[in-house]
């Protein structure tokens, strides 16, 4: 497999894994919990999701040909919760992710040599991809943490539960793995 395919495949896999992680966390939170900030200085899950989606739409619409900060983006408005319900929030979230994934999947090996702009600053395409990945993963971590707090004792862990690493390792690659 060539380097371009390896890089793009890994990048898309990581983005998709984080999208799924956020969605699994959000599914564990009641509708009112999505809209509840932990305190006056933090954002609710709904606001974080709106910001992520707005960022992805802005950055990845016409990725190679226009500045990633679109003139019609209302970034400050992304920090206002004005969704009528969960379905509307999730539809906007999905729009952001679809914009990202369609754009990534349309790139060619030659596109990695190009320069794109974000708020007027030049970025190589790989740097712009990594910048977006870092920003998105940062906010997914926030979503998961707030969801964990909102879900309380009803939380189902998204990774290996505490105290179960040894058992997990045995089942996956250790002596307890089938066929060993």
N, C-alpha and C positions, 0 to 999 in steps of 0.2 A: 504494500500500500504506500502511496506517495505521501510526502510530508504535508501537502495541502489537505488531502483527504483526512489524514490523521488529526491534524490541527482542528479542522472544521468539525469533524465528527466528535472529537473530545469536547470542543466548545459547546456544541449543540447539546450533547449529553449532559453536561454540567448545568446549563441553563434549564433544560427540561427536568432534571432531578430536583433543582431548587424550586421550580414552579410546582411540581408535585408535592414537595415537602410543605410549602406554604399552604397549598390547598388541603392537604391532610390535616394540618393544624387548624385552619379556618373551619373545617367541617366539624370540629369538636367544640366550637364556640356558638353559644346562643346568639340570635340576631341582635339583641340589645348589647351583648358583649362585644360585638364587632364595632360598635359605635361608642364604646366607653374607653376613654383615655385613663391611664393609670393615675395621672395627676395633671395639673394645669400646664405642666411643661413638656408633656409627651403627647404623641399622636395616637389616636385609636387605630385599630387594625384597618378599618375602612379607609381612613385617611392615608395610611401607609400604602395600602393597595392602590388607591387612586393615584398617589404620587408615582409609584412604580409604573403603573400603566401609562400615565401621562408622559413620563420620561421615555419609556420605550416607544411610544407612538411618535414623539418628537424626534428622537435620535434615529429611528430606523425607517421612517418614511422618507423615501428618496435619499437613502443613506449616502450614496456615492456622488450625488449631484447637488445637494443643498446642505446648508449648515444644519447641524444636529439640533440647534435651538431654533425651532420654527417661530416665525413672527406671530402666529396665532396661538401659540402655547400660553396658557395662563398658569404658570408655575405656582404663583401664590394661591390661586384658586384651587390647586390640588390639595391644599391643606385645609379645605373647608369640606365638611361632610354634608353633601347635599343629595345623596342618593335616596330614593324613595324606599328601597328595600334591598335585600340580599341579592336577588336576581339581577337587578340593575347594576349593582356593584360588580358582581361576577361577570356580567356581560362586558363591562368596561375593562376589567382585568384581562379577560380573554382577548379583547381587541388589541391591547398592548402586546400581549405575548404572541399573538398571531402576526402582528406587524414585525416584531423581532424575528421570529422563526422563518417567516417567508423571505425576509430580506437576507438573513444568513444563508439560507438554502439556495438563494439565487446568485450568490457570489461565485466568482471563478478564480482560478489560481492567479491570473493576472491582476485581479482586483486587490490582492494583498500588497501589491507594489504601489498602490495609489495612496493619495493623501486626501483626507476628509477634514472637515472643519466642525468644531464644536464651540459655539460662542466666539467664533472668529479665530480660534487657536487651531493650528495645523496639527493633525494626528495621522500617523500611519494607520492603515486599516487594522492591522493587528493590535495596535495600541488602543484604538477606538473600541474594538471588540472587548479587550481586556478591561478597559475603563467601565464599559457597560456591565460586564460580568461582575466586577467588583462592587459596583454601586448596587446592582440588583441583589447580589448575595448578602450584602450588608443589611438591606431592608428586609429580605426574607428572614434573616436572623431575628430582626426586631419583631416581625409578625409571629414567628414561632414562640419567642419569649413571652410576648403579651398574650398569645393564645394559651400558652401553658398556665399562666397566672389566671386568666379568665376561666379556664376549664376546671381549675382546682383539682379536687380528688377524682374527678371523672376523666382526667387526662390519660390518654393512651400514648405511650412514648413513640416517637417517630424513628428512633434508632435503637441501638442495643440498650435495654433497660439496665439501670444501676445494678451492680452485683451479678450480672449475667455475662460478662465479657468472656470469662474462662469457658463457660458452657458454649457460648456462641462460637468461639474459636475452635473448640473441639469438633463441633458439628460442621464447621465450614472447611477447616484445613488441618485439624489436629488428628490425634489418634482415634477419636470417636467418629470421624467422617466415614460414611459408607464406602466400602471398597478398600479400606486401609487394613 
